[in-house]
């Protein structure tokens, strides 16, 4: 891993994981993931979270090197999800005089994961706005419930004006991966935190009064420049507003005819001057990226084959994911295919109608097995309605 410099007194002790196949056993991470952890060295030494069991040995080596013979006085527990908390018990047993800083919900959940010796005597329970002076540095704690677990809190270091943001502002990808932040941060946000936009908005309001010079998340790069850009992205994403003017055509095709109709619609839209058209094959492409794009653009077209008097399962899975993540404030078009009893349109519409502030285009396209003159005309009518 490349050297990660934060400041003279704050040392990065996390690790990259490039061998992981699926993050949280469901998200493809072609460039791996980072598990971030930090040590603040002062009159009192403070560890900011541990990391995943996959990198336990590397993490302890990094910690001991950074401590240089000293001992940690405190461990701040921002979030109890195992990719950040796995080594709490081992650390607590290694350093029996170390105290644990968390909130009431932290310590309600902690015994479900670990058996900490003398836990009651070692607990430091903090609440909203509490400050903890450790020498030249002062830590201030802000509760962030449901961003994205109930016990989550963030820590603001007042001297160097650094925000330790837990899973907020996180990103897929190892730290030595050279890639655009926005795409993988967006995919991370909507698939992991996206359901909790209201809670993210509440946290952003709390942070608005702070002078922040650096953001240190638990996944992804340390953010040091142009912080307004990252904060603005989080504001857009958590308010469920579209980020870009564009059309996502998400299709679920059994034998290829529905896919042909999706591609033809994309071509019609582009010829008519659509700013951006994105196609995704829900049966083959990364579902997490399809969800990301659905939130990114202001319009989505759902094209699906009928299946067992319902809708083809990849489309149903996609729509259930969107509904579970509070998809809203978008325009939706429907294209269905069926040889003898087209049912996909009705099924898709029923799921979409459970979502908040969704406008469904009046033109619904029904294809009987493959495109013909009549269904092509309806595709063009749908394209015209989309671009009106």
DADA-V426173 format. One record per residue. RES is the residue in one small letter. BURIAL is I if it has 16 or more other ideal C-beta (glycine too) atoms within 10 Angstrom, else O. Layout:
# DADA-V426173
res=RES burial=BURIAL
res=RES burial=BURIAL
This chain:
# DADA-V426173
res=x burial=O
res=x burial=O
res=x burial=O
res=x burial=I
res=x burial=O
res=x burial=I
res=x burial=O
res=x burial=O
res=x burial=I
res=x burial=I
res=x burial=I
res=x burial=I
res=x burial=I
res=x burial=I
res=x burial=I
res=x burial=I
res=x burial=I
res=x burial=O
res=x burial=O
res=x burial=I
res=x burial=O
res=x burial=O
res=x burial=I
res=x burial=O
res=x burial=O
res=x burial=O
res=x burial=I
res=x burial=O
res=x burial=I
res=x burial=O
res=x burial=I
res=x burial=I
res=x burial=I
res=x burial=I
res=x burial=I
res=x burial=I
res=x burial=I
res=x burial=I
res=x burial=I
res=x burial=I
res=x burial=I
res=x burial=I
res=x burial=O
res=x burial=I
res=x burial=I
res=x burial=I
res=x burial=I
res=x burial=I
res=x burial=I
res=x burial=I
res=x burial=I
res=x burial=I
res=x burial=O
res=x burial=I
res=x burial=I
res=x burial=I
res=x burial=O
res=x burial=I
res=x burial=I
res=x burial=I
res=x burial=O
res=x burial=I
res=x burial=I
res=x burial=O
res=x burial=O
res=x burial=I
res=x burial=I
res=x burial=O
res=x burial=O
res=x burial=O
res=x burial=O
res=x burial=I
res=x burial=I
res=x burial=I
res=x burial=I
res=x burial=I
res=x burial=I
res=x burial=I
res=x burial=I
res=x burial=I
res=x burial=I
res=x burial=O
res=x burial=I
res=x burial=I
res=x burial=I
res=x burial=I
res=x burial=I
res=x burial=I
res=x burial=I
res=x burial=O
res=x burial=I
res=x burial=I
res=x burial=O
res=x burial=O
res=x burial=I
res=x burial=O
res=x burial=O
res=x burial=I
res=x burial=I
res=x burial=I
res=x burial=I
res=x burial=I
res=x burial=I
res=x burial=O
res=x burial=I
res=x burial=I
res=x burial=I
res=x burial=O
res=x burial=I
res=x burial=I
res=x burial=O
res=x burial=O
res=x burial=O
res=x burial=I
res=x burial=O
res=x burial=I
res=x burial=O
res=x burial=O
res=x burial=O
res=x burial=O
res=x burial=O
res=x burial=I
res=x burial=I
res=x burial=O
res=x burial=O
res=x burial=I
res=x burial=O
res=x burial=O
res=x burial=O
res=x burial=I
res=x burial=O
res=x burial=I
res=x burial=O
res=x burial=I
res=x burial=O
res=x burial=O
res=x burial=I
res=x burial=O
res=x burial=I
res=x burial=I
res=x burial=I
res=x burial=I
res=x burial=I
res=x burial=I
res=x burial=I
res=x burial=I
res=x burial=I
res=x burial=I
res=x burial=I
res=x burial=I
res=x burial=I
res=x burial=I
res=x burial=I
res=x burial=I
res=x burial=I
res=x burial=I
res=x burial=I
res=x burial=O
res=x burial=I
res=x burial=I
res=x burial=O
res=x burial=I
res=x burial=I
res=x burial=I
res=x burial=I
res=x burial=I
res=x burial=I
res=x burial=I
res=x burial=I
res=x burial=I
res=x burial=I
res=x burial=I
res=x burial=I
res=x burial=I
res=x burial=I
res=x burial=O
res=x burial=I
res=x burial=O
res=x burial=O
res=x burial=O
res=x burial=I
res=x burial=O
res=x burial=I
res=x burial=I
res=x burial=I
res=x burial=I
res=x burial=I
res=x burial=I
res=x burial=I
res=x burial=I
res=x burial=I
res=x burial=I
res=x burial=I
res=x burial=I
res=x burial=I
res=x burial=I
res=x burial=I
res=x burial=O
res=x burial=I
res=x burial=I
res=x burial=O
res=x burial=I
res=x burial=I
res=x burial=I
res=x burial=O
res=x burial=O
res=x burial=I
res=x burial=O
res=x burial=O
res=x burial=O
res=x burial=O
res=x burial=I
res=x burial=O
res=x burial=I
res=x burial=I
res=x burial=I
res=x burial=I
res=x burial=I
res=x burial=I
res=x burial=I
res=x burial=I
res=x burial=I
res=x burial=I
res=x burial=O
res=x burial=O
res=x burial=O
res=x burial=O
res=x burial=O
res=x burial=O
res=x burial=I
res=x burial=I
res=x burial=O
res=x burial=I
res=x burial=I
res=x burial=O
res=x burial=I
res=x burial=I
res=x burial=I
res=x burial=O
res=x burial=I
res=x burial=O
res=x burial=O
res=x burial=O
res=x burial=O
res=x burial=O
res=x burial=I
res=x burial=I
res=x burial=I
res=x burial=I
res=x burial=I
res=x burial=I
res=x burial=I
res=x burial=I
res=x burial=O
res=x burial=O
res=x burial=O
res=x burial=I
res=x burial=I
res=x burial=I
res=x burial=I
res=x burial=I
res=x burial=I
res=x burial=O
res=x burial=I
res=x burial=I
res=x burial=I
res=x burial=O
res=x burial=I
res=x burial=I
res=x burial=O
res=x burial=O
res=x burial=O
res=x burial=O
res=x burial=I
res=x burial=O
res=x burial=O
res=x burial=I
res=x burial=I
res=x burial=I
res=x burial=I
res=x burial=O
res=x burial=I
res=x burial=I
res=x burial=O
res=x burial=O
res=x burial=O
res=x burial=I
res=x burial=I
res=x burial=I
res=x burial=I
res=x burial=I
res=x burial=I
res=x burial=I
res=x burial=I
res=x burial=I
res=x burial=I
res=x burial=I
res=x burial=O
res=x burial=I
res=x burial=I
res=x burial=I
res=x burial=I
res=x burial=I
res=x burial=I
res=x burial=I
res=x burial=I
res=x burial=I
res=x burial=O
res=x burial=O
res=x burial=O
res=x burial=I
res=x burial=I
res=x burial=O
res=x burial=I
res=x burial=I
res=x burial=I
res=x burial=I
res=x burial=I
res=x burial=I
res=x burial=O
res=x burial=I
res=x burial=I
res=x burial=O
res=x burial=O
res=x burial=I
res=x burial=I
res=x burial=I
res=x burial=I
res=x burial=I
res=x burial=I
res=x burial=I
res=x burial=I
res=x burial=I
res=x burial=I
res=x burial=I
res=x burial=I
res=x burial=I
res=x burial=I
res=x burial=O
res=x burial=O
res=x burial=O
res=x burial=I
res=x burial=I
res=x burial=I
res=x burial=I
res=x burial=O
res=x burial=I
res=x burial=I
res=x burial=I
res=x burial=O
res=x burial=I
res=x burial=I
res=x burial=O
res=x burial=O
res=x burial=I
res=x burial=O
res=x burial=O
res=x burial=I
res=x burial=O
res=x burial=I
res=x burial=I
res=x burial=O
res=x burial=I
res=x burial=I
res=x burial=I
res=x burial=I
res=x burial=I
res=x burial=O
res=x burial=O
res=x burial=O
res=x burial=I
res=x burial=O
res=x burial=O
res=x burial=O
res=x burial=I
res=x burial=I
res=x burial=O
res=x burial=I
res=x burial=I
res=x burial=I
res=x burial=O
res=x burial=I
res=x burial=I
res=x burial=O
res=x burial=O
res=x burial=I
res=x burial=O
res=x burial=O
